[in-house]
Amino acid sequence: MNENPTPINPIAFELGPISVHWYGIIIGLGALLGLYLAIQECKKRGISPDILVDLVTFALPIAIISARAYYVLFEWNYYKNHLSEIPAIWNGGIAIHGGLIGAVVTAIIFTRIKKVSFWKLADITAPSILLGQAIGRWGNFINQEAHGGPVSKKFLERLHIPTFIIDQMNINGIYYHPTFLYESLWSLIGVVLLISLRKINLRRGELFLTYLIWYSIGRFYIEGMRTDSLMLTAYLRIAQVISIVIIAGSASLIIFRRIKGLSSKRYLTD
């Protein structure tokens, strides 16, 4: 058996001088499947799918730009000497938290202009966002990034994961924790959870806030296993700090909105 398998080529195919990377294909696939899921729910909730498509048209590119800007900002010591690499998102290096910031700000502005409830649209799209994140992590898998520390091959085999994943986790002869897989599975479980919670008829906004809490809990623990974390200090991982802030902020917002009567409307009936 080959102990140093050949990694998957990150380039899917080439069109003349243009190289099409698996990373971009996977991110695009996640966005399309998430959009399809949200469109179906829009039809049920009485919102025109055209509004959602218009939002995604603006929010998706802004989210990608903000996700890259977020990453570059915290890795500026490197990028200030490699400015030409800043646009090269196909090599990885986009931060989900940065993308969320860009997408949420865009959605708030968009819904005010369109006179649509931000919270209603956020609830509808919450499972779709998480689905996109779950699929997008496989782009990290192709690029052999967002992995954890070294482990033995036997450890990976005991996880009963496919051989192609184990082989791809062999980087220069060393096997690593497939943290991309852990987060992808956590996110997929979250998608099922959020779709199930729709039936409970939660108060408006609480499905989206539950998404933020669910994702942040998983991200906090998984981030602690990664070896490529963006660092705030020598000991503080930025993603973990942001995750704690999001969990506390989202839970507080649920309580605050209930106390102030700002969440009287329901997901299914309003």
TAMOHU-V252003 format. One record per pair of residues at least 12 apart in sequence whose ideal C-beta (glycine too) atoms are under 8 Angstrom apart, sorted by sequence separation. I is the first residue (numbers start at 1). J is the second residue. If there is no record, write none. Layout:
i: {I | I}
j: {J | J}
This chain:
i: {10 | 9 | 10 | 12 | 39 | 153 | 156 | 165 | 194 | 197 | 224 | 8 | 38 | 39 | 72 | 107 | 223 | 107 | 165 | 194 | 223 | 224 | 35 | 153 | 161 | 193 | 194 | 223 | 35 | 68 | 75 | 104 | 68 | 156 | 159 | 220 | 155 | 161 | 194 | 219 | 220 | 223 | 35 | 68 | 72 | 74 | 190 | 193 | 219 | 71 | 147 | 153 | 156 | 71 | 152 | 220 | 70 | 71 | 141 | 144 | 147 | 150 | 151 | 190 | 219 | 220 | 31 | 64 | 68 | 70 | 144 | 150 | 151 | 190 | 68 | 103 | 142 | 150 | 151 | 216 | 217 | 67 | 68 | 70 | 71 | 141 | 144 | 149 | 216 | 220 | 67 | 70 | 148 | 149 | 187 | 190 | 216 | 31 | 67 | 69 | 70 | 100 | 147 | 148 | 186 | 64 | 68 | 147 | 148 | 216 | 217 | 67 | 70 | 147 | 148 | 187 | 216 | 66 | 67 | 147 | 186 | 66 | 146 | 147 | 213 | 146 | 212 | 213 | 216 | 64 | 66 | 67 | 145 | 183 | 212 | 63 | 66 | 182 | 183 | 186 | 27 | 63 | 65 | 66 | 96 | 141 | 146 | 213 | 212 | 213 | 63 | 141 | 183 | 62 | 63 | 140 | 141 | 182 | 210 | 62 | 209 | 138 | 209 | 59 | 60 | 63 | 137 | 179 | 182 | 59 | 62 | 137 | 209 | 209 | 137 | 138 | 179 | 59 | 92 | 137 | 179 | 58 | 59 | 92 | 177 | 205 | 206 | 134 | 135 | 205 | 133 | 134 | 137 | 55 | 59 | 92 | 134 | 176 | 55 | 58 | 91 | 205 | 92 | 134 | 92 | 133 | 134 | 203 | 55 | 203 | 54 | 55 | 131 | 134 | 130 | 131 | 134 | 206 | 205 | 204 | 54 | 130 | 131 | 203 | 207 | 130 | 203 | 204 | 206 | 203 | 204 | 51 | 127 | 203 | 204 | 127 | 130 | 202 | 203 | 24 | 51 | 201 | 202 | 23 | 24 | 55 | 201 | 204 | 23 | 127 | 201 | 23 | 126 | 127 | 201 | 21 | 23 | 47 | 52 | 198 | 199 | 51 | 198 | 19 | 52 | 47 | 52 | 47 | 45 | 149 | 47 | 148 | 148 | 149 | 45 | 123 | 147 | 148 | 10 | 146 | 147 | 123 | 126 | 130 | 147 | 42 | 123 | 126 | 129 | 133 | 146 | 41 | 122 | 123 | 125 | 145 | 120 | 123 | 126 | 127 | 130 | 119 | 122 | 123 | 126 | 130 | 38 | 41 | 119 | 122 | 38 | 117 | 38 | 119 | 37 | 38 | 34 | 37 | 35 | 34 | 37 | 33 | 34 | 34 | 33 | 34 | 33 | 30 | 31 | 34 | 30 | 33 | 30 | 30 | 30 | 29 | 30 | 26 | 27 | 26 | 26 | 27 | 26 | 24 | 23 | 26 | 22 | 23 | 22 | 23 | 96 | 10 | 10 | 8 | 95 | 7 | 97 | 97 | 95 | 119 | 123 | 97 | 120 | 120 | 120 | 75 | 8 | 74 | 74 | 74 | 71 | 7 | 8 | 7 | 5 | 5 | 7 | 7 | 74 | 5 | 4 | 3 | 4 | 3 | 45}
j: {22 | 22 | 23 | 25 | 52 | 166 | 169 | 178 | 207 | 210 | 237 | 22 | 52 | 53 | 86 | 121 | 237 | 122 | 181 | 210 | 239 | 240 | 52 | 170 | 178 | 210 | 211 | 240 | 53 | 86 | 93 | 122 | 87 | 175 | 178 | 239 | 175 | 181 | 214 | 239 | 240 | 243 | 56 | 89 | 93 | 95 | 211 | 214 | 240 | 93 | 169 | 175 | 178 | 94 | 175 | 243 | 94 | 95 | 165 | 168 | 171 | 174 | 175 | 214 | 243 | 244 | 56 | 89 | 93 | 95 | 169 | 175 | 176 | 215 | 94 | 129 | 168 | 176 | 177 | 242 | 243 | 94 | 95 | 97 | 98 | 168 | 171 | 176 | 243 | 247 | 95 | 98 | 176 | 177 | 215 | 218 | 244 | 60 | 96 | 98 | 99 | 129 | 176 | 177 | 215 | 94 | 98 | 177 | 178 | 246 | 247 | 98 | 101 | 178 | 179 | 218 | 247 | 98 | 99 | 179 | 218 | 99 | 179 | 180 | 246 | 180 | 246 | 247 | 250 | 99 | 101 | 102 | 180 | 218 | 247 | 99 | 102 | 218 | 219 | 222 | 64 | 100 | 102 | 103 | 133 | 178 | 183 | 250 | 250 | 251 | 102 | 180 | 222 | 102 | 103 | 180 | 181 | 222 | 250 | 103 | 250 | 180 | 251 | 102 | 103 | 106 | 180 | 222 | 225 | 103 | 106 | 181 | 253 | 254 | 183 | 184 | 225 | 106 | 139 | 184 | 226 | 106 | 107 | 140 | 225 | 253 | 254 | 183 | 184 | 254 | 183 | 184 | 187 | 106 | 110 | 143 | 185 | 227 | 107 | 110 | 143 | 257 | 145 | 187 | 146 | 187 | 188 | 257 | 110 | 258 | 110 | 111 | 187 | 190 | 187 | 188 | 191 | 263 | 263 | 263 | 114 | 190 | 191 | 263 | 267 | 191 | 264 | 265 | 267 | 265 | 266 | 114 | 190 | 266 | 267 | 191 | 194 | 266 | 267 | 89 | 116 | 266 | 267 | 89 | 90 | 121 | 267 | 270 | 90 | 194 | 268 | 91 | 194 | 195 | 269 | 90 | 92 | 116 | 121 | 267 | 268 | 121 | 268 | 90 | 124 | 120 | 125 | 121 | 120 | 225 | 124 | 225 | 226 | 227 | 124 | 202 | 226 | 227 | 90 | 226 | 227 | 204 | 207 | 211 | 228 | 124 | 205 | 208 | 211 | 215 | 228 | 124 | 205 | 206 | 208 | 228 | 204 | 207 | 210 | 211 | 214 | 204 | 207 | 208 | 211 | 215 | 124 | 127 | 205 | 208 | 125 | 204 | 127 | 208 | 127 | 128 | 125 | 128 | 128 | 128 | 131 | 128 | 129 | 131 | 131 | 132 | 132 | 131 | 132 | 135 | 132 | 135 | 133 | 134 | 135 | 135 | 136 | 135 | 136 | 136 | 138 | 139 | 139 | 139 | 139 | 142 | 139 | 142 | 142 | 143 | 219 | 142 | 143 | 142 | 230 | 144 | 238 | 239 | 239 | 263 | 267 | 242 | 265 | 267 | 270 | 230 | 164 | 230 | 231 | 232 | 230 | 167 | 168 | 168 | 167 | 168 | 170 | 171 | 238 | 170 | 170 | 170 | 173 | 173 | 267}
